[in-house]
Amino acid sequence: MGGRGESVRSKSPAEFFAENQIIAGFDNPGKSLYTSIRELVENSLDAAESLCVLPDIELTITELSEAQFNAQRGVKTAGNRGDLELFGSSTKKGKGSKSKEGGSVEAQDDGVEEGADLSQSLSQSQASAGGGRGGKAGKAAGSRSQVMYYRVTCKDNGCGMPHQAIPEMLGRVLSGSKYGVRQTRGKFGLGAKMALIWAKKSTGLPIEVRSAHTKDASEPPRSVSECVLDIDIHRNEPQVQRHTKQANPDGWRGTEITVTVGGNWTSYRSKVVSYFQQLAVITPYADLKLKFNSEGSSADGSTPLSPGLGVTESSTSSSARNLEVHYSRRSDQIPPLPSEVKHHPSSVDNLLIQQLLVRTKSKSLVSFLQRDLQGVTSGVAERVAAELGDWAEDTLPQDIATNNKRVNAITQVLRDVTLFKSPDGSCLSPAGEYNLRLGIQKEVAPDLVATHTMKRAAAHEGHSFLVEAGVSIGGSKAKEGITVYRFANRIPLLFEQGSDVTTRVANKKIKWASYKIDQKKDRIGVFVSIVSTKIPFKGTSKEYIGEDVEPLHEAVKKCLQACATQLRHHLMRREQQRDAQNRKKNLTKYIPDVSRSLFGVLNRVYTRDKAKVPNSASSPRKRGRDAGEADHWLPSKRTVLSAIASGSFTKKIMEERLTSAAERQDEEAAALQQAAEGGEKEKRKEDLVIRPLRADPLEQGDPAAAGGEKEDSPFLQEIHHPAFSMFLLRQAVVVGVGGVGG
C-alpha cells in the first residue's frame, strides 16, 4: 500500500503487450494488419522448413462490411436498433455517411515511410486494380472508411501442431519452441499470439485453427485437429471454445489459421505486396500466394448480384479492388536447419551465468565451463578457475550461484579473457548465394547481378553472424539510383530504412565510381541479408540495425565491395566489347571508300604496266631496266594484275576481303584478351596429375579386353570432359605448371 493509498499489482505478459502493442509493431490499424500477416506467414515458413519440405503458403484477406462483421460478433446494426434517440445523430446519418475519424486514420497511415517495391510496374497495375486511391475503386474505398475489418487466413504445408499443444502454442504469450541460441525469424517470440491479442482488442473474435501434425514428411497425419480459442489477457491463459479431432482420409498436412482483425488495407496494401515481393527474393524455394477479396465480392473475386440464383458479375467496383498475386517457386534448395548451440563466454551476463550454474549437472566449475559454454578448452578452463581463486576448485556450481559476488567475478573474467574459440557458426542458416541470386534474377530481372557471402561466421558480443550480399545493375523494373533491400534472419525489413547500416554503407561508404558504376544514373539494387543468433536491432520496433556495430559495419562493406568488384570485371568487358564494336563499325564505314581508291590505284598500275611492254625498238639499257622492274614485281604484282585482267578480282571482292580482315582482327584481339585474363585468373599453384580411368589391359593380363585396341597404338583410351576430350598415353604423364614430365 502506497502513501496515497495505491495498491501494488502485477501484469501478465499478455496484458503488457496488449497495452504496449507498439513494441511488437502494432502502431496503427494499417500497421497492425501488416504485422499480423507477417507473423502468420513467417510461422508457416518455419513450420515447412522444420520438415525440410518446400513451403507452399497461401494467404487470403477478405474485407468485411459492417453488416458482415456485426453478424459475426452478434451486434445489432444501426437499422435494427430499437431506441434510435439513444445513439443521437450518428444513427440518423445511416450507414452510408463518411467517417471523419476513419479518414484521419487513413491519412495517418499514409504518413509512414514508403517501402521500395521491387516492381514499379506491378505496383502501378495493382494500384489501378487492387485498391489504389485513384479511379472509382479508390473513391469507393475512401467513402467506406468505417469498413476496417478483415478476415485473414493463412494456410501452409508445414509440420502442423500437436493436438494437445495448440492452446498453449497460440494462447499463452512468451511460450514456444524457438528459445535458445540459434537463428530464428521471430523478434520477440510472439508469433500468432500477438495477432490473437490484436484480434481480441479490435474485434473480440476468437482465432480458428485447423492443423494436421506430423514429425516426418513421408508419413501423412492420421487426424486433423480443429480448435477455436481466445486468450485471457489478465491471466495469460488460453480460453478454448472448441477443440476436436477428426480423421484425415486425404492425408493433408499443415496448418490453417483464420483470424479477424481490424486494419486498413487501403493504406498498407503496398507494404503487404512489397513484403511478399522481397520474401520471394530471400526465399525463392517457397511458393507464395496472396489474395485480397474486397467487400461484397465472393472467394473467386466476383460480386453476387442475386445470391439466391448464384448470378455473379466480375466487372464491378468491388471486384476491381481485388488482388491476386502468385510468386512461383524458382529454387528447390532449402537452407539447412540451424542447430542450437551453447552460450559463448563473451555473451554472458550475471543473470545468465547464475541460471546456467543452477541448471548444470557438472560437479566443478572447470567442468561447467567446458560442458555448458562453447569455445572453452580444458586448458583455458583450468586457467580461468585458477584466476578466480581457490574457491573455484572446491565449490559446487549450485553453491556458487547463491553468491552474487562470485557470480559477478566469473562473468567479468569470462568477458575479459581473449583465448576462447570463436562462436560456432552452425547455429546459422543463411539463404545461400544460389538462392539469393535466383531470387534477384526472378523478381528484379537485372542485366547483371553479383553475389557474395562471408567465408566464415564472425561474432559480435559473443553472437555469431553472417552477411550475404547481392548487387544488381539494370532491369526494366528498377529505378535510377541505389535501391536498398534489407533482410534480417531472412525477414524483409521495410521500415526505418534511412537509419539502417546497409543503407548508410551503400550510400556513403562505397565509392561506386571506382567500380565503373554511376551511383545516380545506373539502376543499382543492393540486397543485404544478415543472419545471427541475436540481431543487434535499434529502437523498440526493431526495424533497423544501427551502423555503430563495427564488426557488422565492416562485414557489410566488404561484401558489397566484393560484389562491386565482380561487376567491374563484367562492366569493363562490356565496355571493351562496345569499343570493339565501335572500332569495327568505323572500319566497316570506310571500307567502300578505301576499296574504291585502292582498286583505282591498281587499275592505273595495270594500265601503266601494260603500256610499258618492252619492244625491239627500245635501247638495250631501257629494255634491261624494264625487265628488272618486271622481275622485281613478279611475285606479288603479276598475281594481282593478272586477276584484274581476267576479271576475277573486282572492287566488290576487295570490299568483302577487307571486311573479313577487320572481323578477323577483332576476333584475334578478343581471343588474346580473354587468354590474358584467363591466364592471370586461373594460375595453378599445384601440379595436376592426370591418371587413366583404367590401366593398360595388356599390363593387367587381360588380352581379351585389349582386343579393341591396337598394340602399336601409343594411346591408352579416350577421356571425355564437358569442355574437351583427350587421349592418354600408355605411359604415365604428369602435367604441371612448369611443363610436362614423364
ZAMARGU-4260 file (C-alpha; in steps of 0.2 Angstrom, whole numbers, plus 5000, padded with zeros to 4 digits):
<rodrens>
0) 5000/5000/5000 | 5007/5017/4995 | 5007/5033/5004 | 4992/5039/4994 | 4983/5023/4995
5) 4990/5015/4979 | 4990/4996/4978 | 5004/4986/4971 | 4998/4974/4956 | 5007/4964/4943
10) 5003/4962/4925 | 5004/4946/4914 | 5015/4946/4898 | 4999/4946/4888 | 4992/4961/4897
15) 5009/4970/4895 | 5010/4968/4876 | 4991/4972/4874 | 4995/4989/4882 | 5011/4992/4874
20) 5007/4984/4857 | 5018/4997/4848 | 5033/4987/4854 | 5028/4972/4843 | 5024/4983/4828
25) 5006/4986/4830 | 5007/5005/4829 | 4990/5009/4820 | 4977/4999/4811 | 4986/4998/4795
30) 5002/4993/4803 | 4993/4980/4814 | 4986/4972/4799 | 5003/4971/4791 | 5011/4964/4806
35) 4998/4951/4809 | 5000/4945/4791 | 5019/4944/4793 | 5018/4934/4809 | 5007/4921/4801
40) 5017/4919/4785 | 5034/4918/4795 | 5026/4904/4806 | 5021/4895/4791 | 5039/4896/4783
45) 5046/4889/4800 | 5034/4875/4800 | 5038/4869/4782 | 5057/4871/4784 | 5057/4861/4800
50) 5051/4846/4790 | 5064/4851/4776 | 5049/4852/4763 | 5047/4866/4750 | 5035/4879/4758
55) 5018/4881/4750 | 5009/4896/4758 | 4993/4904/4753 | 4987/4920/4762 | 4969/4926/4759
60) 4962/4943/4766 | 4944/4946/4765 | 4937/4963/4768 | 4921/4963/4779 | 4907/4975/4778
65) 4900/4982/4793 | 4885/4971/4792 | 4895/4955/4789 | 4906/4960/4804 | 4892/4964/4816
70) 4884/4947/4810 | 4899/4938/4815 | 4900/4945/4833 | 4881/4946/4835 | 4880/4965/4836
75) 4864/4974/4830 | 4867/4986/4816 | 4860/5004/4815 | 4845/4999/4806 | 4840/4986/4819
80) 4842/4996/4834 | 4827/4999/4845 | 4830/5016/4854 | 4837/5027/4839 | 4837/5043/4850
85) 4849/5034/4862 | 4863/5034/4848 | 4860/5053/4843 | 4864/5059/4826 | 4876/5045/4821
90) 4861/5033/4818 | 4851/5046/4808 | 4865/5048/4796 | 4865/5030/4792 | 4877/5018/4786
95) 4882/5027/4770 | 4889/5043/4779 | 4908/5046/4779 | 4918/5044/4794 | 4930/5058/4798
100) 4939/5048/4811 | 4941/5034/4799 | 4948/5046/4786 | 4960/5053/4799 | 4966/5035/4802
105) 4969/5033/4784 | 4979/5049/4782 | 4989/5044/4797 | 4994/5028/4790 | 4999/5036/4774
110) 5012/5046/4783 | 5023/5031/4787 | 5038/5029/4777 | 5035/5020/4760 | 5044/5004/4756
115) 5053/5002/4740 | 5044/4990/4729 | 5054/4978/4718 | 5042/4980/4703 | 5036/4998/4699
120) 5026/4991/4685 | 5017/4978/4696 | 5014/4991/4709 | 5006/5003/4697 | 4995/4989/4690
125) 4989/4984/4707 | 4986/5002/4711 | 4974/5003/4697 | 4966/4986/4700 | 4970/4981/4718
130) 4964/4995/4729 | 4973/5011/4725 | 4965/5028/4728 | 4965/5033/4710 | 4949/5030/4700
135) 4932/5024/4705 | 4938/5010/4716 | 4949/5021/4726 | 4935/5034/4729 | 4923/5020/4734
140) 4936/5014/4747 | 4938/5031/4754 | 4920/5033/4757 | 4919/5016/4766 | 4932/5021/4779
145) 4921/5014/4793 | 4924/4996/4785 | 4941/4992/4793 | 4939/4973/4797 | 4947/4959/4788
150) 4947/4940/4789 | 4964/4934/4787 | 4968/4916/4783 | 4985/4908/4781 | 4987/4890/4775
155) 5003/4880/4774 | 5010/4863/4771 | 5021/4863/4787 | 5023/4851/4801 | 5007/4857/4810
160) 5004/4857/4828 | 5001/4843/4840 | 4983/4842/4846 | 4986/4845/4864 | 4998/4859/4862
165) 4988/4870/4851 | 4980/4880/4865 | 4997/4883/4873 | 5006/4887/4857 | 4993/4900/4852
170) 4985/4906/4868 | 5000/4909/4880 | 5012/4924/4877 | 5031/4920/4878 | 5029/4902/4877
175) 5036/4892/4862 | 5049/4881/4855 | 5061/4894/4847 | 5070/4899/4863 | 5089/4895/4863
180) 5105/4900/4855 | 5101/4898/4837 | 5094/4909/4822 | 5076/4912/4822 | 5064/4923/4812
185) 5054/4930/4827 | 5059/4946/4835 | 5050/4943/4852 | 5044/4926/4851 | 5026/4931/4850
190) 5021/4925/4833 | 5002/4922/4830 | 4999/4926/4849 | 5001/4945/4846 | 4989/4943/4831
195) 4977/4935/4843 | 4979/4949/4856 | 4976/4962/4842 | 4960/4952/4837 | 4954/4952/4855
200) 4956/4971/4856 | 4950/4976/4839 | 4936/4964/4835 | 4934/4952/4850 | 4933/4937/4839
205) 4942/4921/4843 | 4955/4913/4832 | 4951/4897/4822 | 4964/4884/4819 | 4964/4868/4808
210) 4980/4858/4809 | 4987/4841/4805 | 5003/4837/4814 | 5017/4825/4809 | 5036/4824/4813
215) 5040/4815/4796 | 5035/4822/4779 | 5034/4805/4772 | 5021/4800/4785 | 5004/4808/4782
220) 4995/4813/4798 | 4981/4802/4803 | 4970/4815/4811 | 4965/4834/4809 | 4963/4845/4824
225) 4951/4859/4824 | 4952/4872/4838 | 4943/4889/4842 | 4951/4898/4856 | 4953/4915/4864
230) 4965/4922/4876 | 4963/4928/4894 | 4974/4944/4894 | 4975/4946/4913 | 4979/4928/4916
235) 4989/4925/4900 | 4980/4908/4898 | 4971/4901/4883 | 4952/4901/4883 | 4947/4886/4872
240) 4929/4887/4865 | 4930/4871/4854 | 4944/4858/4852 | 4940/4842/4842 | 4950/4829/4832
245) 4944/4821/4816 | 4950/4808/4804 | 4961/4813/4790 | 4957/4802/4775 | 4965/4814/4762
250) 4982/4814/4771 | 4983/4833/4772 | 4997/4840/4782 | 4999/4858/4788 | 4990/4872/4797
255) 4977/4884/4793 | 4974/4899/4804 | 4960/4911/4802 | 4959/4927/4812 | 4948/4943/4811
260) 4956/4959/4815 | 4954/4977/4812 | 4965/4986/4800 | 4967/4997/4785 | 4971/4988/4769
265) 4970/5004/4758 | 4985/5012/4766 | 4995/4997/4769 | 4992/4987/4753 | 5008/4992/4745
270) 5018/4987/4761 | 5010/4970/4761 | 5014/4967/4742 | 5032/4974/4745 | 5034/4961/4759
275) 5029/4947/4748 | 5040/4953/4734 | 5055/4954/4745 | 5051/4937/4753 | 5051/4929/4736
280) 5069/4936/4734 | 5076/4929/4750 | 5065/4913/4749 | 5064/4908/4731 | 5061/4890/4736
285) 5044/4895/4743 | 5028/4896/4733 | 5018/4911/4739 | 5001/4916/4735 | 4992/4932/4741
290) 4974/4936/4738 | 4963/4950/4743 | 4944/4950/4742 | 4936/4967/4744 | 4919/4970/4752
295) 4905/4961/4744 | 4915/4950/4732 | 4915/4931/4733 | 4930/4920/4735 | 4933/4920/4716
300) 4933/4939/4715 | 4916/4941/4708 | 4901/4951/4716 | 4885/4942/4718 | 4870/4951/4711
305) 4857/4938/4715 | 4863/4927/4730 | 4848/4916/4728 | 4851/4912/4709 | 4870/4912/4711
310) 4872/4926/4697 | 4889/4935/4698 | 4897/4950/4689 | 4916/4952/4688 | 4917/4970/4682
315) 4910/4979/4697 | 4919/4992/4708 | 4921/4980/4722 | 4929/4967/4711 | 4940/4980/4703
320) 4949/4982/4720 | 4953/4963/4722 | 4970/4957/4721 | 4978/4941/4717 | 4997/4938/4716
325) 5007/4922/4714 | 5026/4921/4717 | 5030/4904/4710 | 5045/4893/4716 | 5061/4896/4707
330) 5073/4885/4718 | 5072/4868/4726 | 5087/4871/4738 | 5081/4873/4756 | 5094/4881/4768
335) 5100/4869/4781 | 5091/4870/4798 | 5101/4880/4811 | 5107/4870/4826 | 5106/4875/4844
340) 5122/4879/4852 | 5128/4884/4869 | 5132/4901/4875 | 5148/4909/4871 | 5158/4916/4886
345) 5159/4933/4879 | 5140/4934/4878 | 5135/4930/4896 | 5129/4941/4910 | 5127/4939/4928
350) 5109/4933/4927 | 5113/4920/4913 | 5128/4913/4922 | 5118/4911/4938 | 5104/4902/4928
355) 5117/4890/4920 | 5125/4887/4937 | 5109/4882/4944 | 5104/4870/4930 | 5121/4862/4926
360) 5124/4844/4930 | 5143/4847/4932 | 5151/4845/4949 | 5165/4858/4947 | 5167/4875/4939
365) 5180/4868/4927 | 5168/4855/4920 | 5154/4868/4920 | 5165/4880/4909 | 5168/4866/4897
370) 5151/4857/4896 | 5139/4872/4897 | 5149/4885/4887 | 5155/4884/4869 | 5173/4888/4864
375) 5181/4884/4881 | 5195/4871/4881 | 5201/4861/4896 | 5217/4871/4897 | 5208/4888/4897
380) 5195/4882/4909 | 5208/4877/4922 | 5217/4894/4919 | 5201/4903/4922 | 5197/4893/4938
385) 5215/4897/4944 | 5212/4915/4941 | 5196/4916/4951 | 5204/4908/4966 | 5204/4893/4977
390) 5185/4893/4980 | 5183/4890/4961 | 5190/4872/4963 | 5182/4867/4979 | 5164/4874/4977
395) 5149/4866/4968 | 5142/4876/4954 | 5125/4877/4963 | 5133/4884/4978 | 5142/4897/4968
400) 5125/4903/4961 | 5120/4908/4978 | 5134/4920/4980 | 5132/4936/4969 | 5150/4942/4971
405) 5157/4925/4964 | 5144/4925/4950 | 5150/4943/4946 | 5168/4938/4946 | 5165/4923/4934
410) 5156/4935/4922 | 5169/4948/4922 | 5183/4935/4919 | 5174/4927/4905 | 5171/4944/4897
415) 5189/4949/4898 | 5198/4933/4893 | 5203/4933/4874 | 5208/4914/4872 | 5191/4907/4869
420) 5187/4900/4852 | 5176/4910/4840 | 5157/4907/4841 | 5151/4892/4832 | 5143/4896/4815
425) 5132/4880/4814 | 5118/4889/4823 | 5116/4900/4807 | 5105/4896/4792 | 5109/4909/4778
430) 5099/4908/4762 | 5115/4905/4751 | 5122/4913/4736 | 5112/4901/4724 | 5095/4906/4732
435) 5099/4924/4733 | 5105/4925/4715 | 5090/4916/4709 | 5078/4927/4719 | 5086/4943/4712
440) 5085/4937/4694 | 5067/4932/4696 | 5060/4947/4704 | 5071/4961/4698 | 5077/4954/4681
445) 5093/4964/4681 | 5106/4965/4667 | 5120/4960/4679 | 5120/4953/4696 | 5134/4948/4708
450) 5133/4940/4725 | 5145/4936/4739 | 5144/4928/4756 | 5156/4929/4771 | 5168/4914/4770
455) 5166/4911/4789 | 5154/4917/4803 | 5160/4932/4813 | 5155/4937/4830 | 5148/4952/4840
460) 5146/4952/4858 | 5148/4933/4858 | 5134/4930/4845 | 5138/4923/4828 | 5133/4932/4812
465) 5134/4930/4794 | 5132/4943/4780 | 5126/4939/4762 | 5125/4952/4749 | 5120/4955/4731
470) 5121/4970/4719 | 5111/4971/4703 | 5113/4983/4688 | 5099/4987/4677 | 5082/4979/4675
475) 5067/4987/4666 | 5058/4987/4683 | 5071/4996/4693 | 5073/5014/4696 | 5088/5025/4694
480) 5100/5027/4709 | 5103/5015/4723 | 5088/5005/4730 | 5092/4995/4746 | 5083/4979/4751
485) 5087/4973/4769 | 5084/4956/4777 | 5087/4951/4795 | 5086/4932/4798 | 5078/4930/4781
490) 5064/4943/4785 | 5062/4958/4774 | 5064/4975/4784 | 5053/4988/4776 | 5053/5002/4789
495) 5066/5015/4795 | 5077/5011/4781 | 5087/5028/4782 | 5095/5023/4798 | 5100/5006/4794
500) 5118/5000/4792 | 5115/4994/4775 | 5108/5010/4769 | 5122/5020/4776 | 5136/5009/4769
505) 5128/5008/4752 | 5125/5027/4750 | 5141/5034/4760 | 5154/5021/4761 | 5156/5013/4744
510) 5164/5023/4730 | 5154/5016/4716 | 5163/5026/4703 | 5179/5016/4706 | 5169/5001/4700
515) 5163/5009/4684 | 5146/5011/4692 | 5136/5028/4691 | 5128/5030/4708 | 5115/5042/4701
520) 5111/5036/4684 | 5113/5017/4685 | 5099/5007/4691 | 5108/4999/4706 | 5099/4986/4718
525) 5108/4982/4734 | 5102/4967/4743 | 5110/4963/4761 | 5104/4948/4771 | 5111/4947/4789
530) 5108/4931/4800 | 5113/4930/4818 | 5108/4922/4834 | 5104/4939/4840 | 5102/4953/4828
535) 5108/4970/4835 | 5092/4980/4831 | 5089/4998/4837 | 5074/5005/4844 | 5058/4997/4851
540) 5051/4992/4835 | 5066/4983/4829 | 5065/4988/4811 | 5083/4993/4808 | 5101/4989/4813
545) 5112/5003/4819 | 5129/5007/4810 | 5138/5008/4826 | 5141/4989/4827 | 5158/4990/4820
550) 5160/4971/4815 | 5144/4971/4806 | 5148/4988/4798 | 5164/4981/4791 | 5156/4964/4785
555) 5143/4973/4775 | 5155/4985/4767 | 5167/4971/4762 | 5153/4960/4755 | 5146/4975/4745
560) 5164/4979/4739 | 5166/4961/4733 | 5150/4961/4723 | 5155/4978/4715 | 5172/4970/4711
565) 5164/4956/4701 | 5153/4969/4692 | 5168/4979/4687 | 5175/4965/4678 | 5159/4962/4668
570) 5157/4981/4665 | 5175/4983/4659 | 5172/4968/4647 | 5156/4975/4641 | 5165/4992/4638
575) 5179/4983/4629 | 5166/4974/4618 | 5157/4990/4615 | 5174/4998/4610 | 5177/4984/4598
580) 5160/4985/4590 | 5163/5004/4588 | 5180/5001/4580 | 5173/4988/4568 | 5159/4999/4564
585) 5171/5013/4560 | 5182/5002/4549 | 5167/4995/4540 | 5161/5013/4537 | 5176/5017/4527
590) 5179/5001/4518 | 5169/5006/4502 | 5179/5022/4500 | 5196/5013/4504 | 5191/4999/4491
595) 5187/5011/4478 | 5203/5021/4480 | 5214/5005/4481 | 5205/4997/4466 | 5208/5014/4456
600) 5226/5014/4460 | 5228/4995/4455 | 5219/4999/4438 | 5231/5013/4435 | 5246/5002/4439
605) 5239/4989/4427 | 5236/5002/4413 | 5254/5009/4415 | 5262/4992/4416 | 5253/4987/4400
610) 5259/5002/4391 | 5277/4998/4396 | 5279/4982/4387 | 5297/4981/4380 | 5299/4981/4361
615) 5314/4979/4349 | 5315/4997/4346 | 5320/5002/4363 | 5338/5003/4368 | 5346/4988/4377
620) 5349/4998/4393 | 5330/5003/4394 | 5324/4985/4389 | 5335/4979/4404 | 5328/4992/4416
625) 5310/4987/4412 | 5314/4969/4413 | 5322/4972/4430 | 5306/4981/4436 | 5295/4967/4430
630) 5306/4954/4439 | 5305/4964/4455 | 5286/4965/4455 | 5284/4947/4448 | 5280/4938/4464
635) 5266/4949/4470 | 5261/4961/4456 | 5259/4948/4442 | 5246/4939/4453 | 5235/4954/4457
640) 5237/4962/4439 | 5233/4945/4431 | 5217/4944/4442 | 5212/4961/4437 | 5215/4957/4419
645) 5204/4942/4420 | 5191/4950/4430 | 5192/4938/4445 | 5197/4952/4457 | 5185/4966/4457
650) 5180/4981/4469 | 5167/4971/4477 | 5178/4956/4481 | 5191/4969/4488 | 5177/4975/4500
655) 5172/4958/4506 | 5190/4954/4510 | 5193/4970/4519 | 5178/4967/4529 | 5183/4949/4533
660) 5200/4955/4538 | 5193/4968/4550 | 5182/4955/4558 | 5196/4943/4560 | 5207/4956/4568
665) 5193/4959/4581 | 5191/4941/4585 | 5210/4938/4587 | 5211/4954/4599 | 5197/4947/4609
670) 5205/4930/4610 | 5221/4937/4616 | 5212/4947/4629 | 5202/4933/4635 | 5218/4922/4636
675) 5227/4935/4645 | 5213/4937/4658 | 5211/4918/4660 | 5230/4916/4662 | 5230/4928/4676
680) 5215/4921/4684 | 5217/4903/4683 | 5235/4900/4688 | 5238/4884/4697 | 5249/4883/4712
685) 5250/4864/4712 | 5254/4851/4699 | 5240/4842/4691 | 5242/4823/4689 | 5231/4815/4676
690) 5228/4796/4678 | 5219/4785/4666 | 5202/4778/4671 | 5209/4760/4670 | 5226/4753/4667
695) 5233/4745/4651 | 5223/4729/4648 | 5239/4720/4642 | 5248/4725/4659 | 5233/4718/4669
700) 5235/4701/4659 | 5218/4703/4650 | 5222/4701/4632 | 5204/4699/4628 | 5200/4716/4635
705) 5213/4723/4624 | 5206/4716/4608 | 5198/4733/4604 | 5215/4742/4605 | 5230/4741/4593
710) 5246/4735/4602 | 5256/4748/4592 | 5245/4762/4597 | 5253/4774/4609 | 5237/4779/4616
715) 5228/4770/4630 | 5210/4777/4629 | 5199/4792/4626 | 5193/4803/4640 | 5178/4814/4638
720) 5175/4831/4648 | 5161/4843/4646 | 5174/4856/4639 | 5186/4844/4630 | 5191/4826/4626
725) 5209/4819/4627 | 5219/4803/4624 | 5231/4797/4637 | 5247/4789/4633 | 5251/4772/4639
730) 5265/4779/4650 | 5261/4790/4665 | 5261/4808/4661 | 5262/4822/4674 | 5256/4839/4668
735) 5262/4853/4679 | 5263/4872/4679 | 5281/4871/4673 | 5279/4859/4659 | 5277/4841/4655
740) 5287/4827/4663 | 5287/4808/4661
</rodrens>
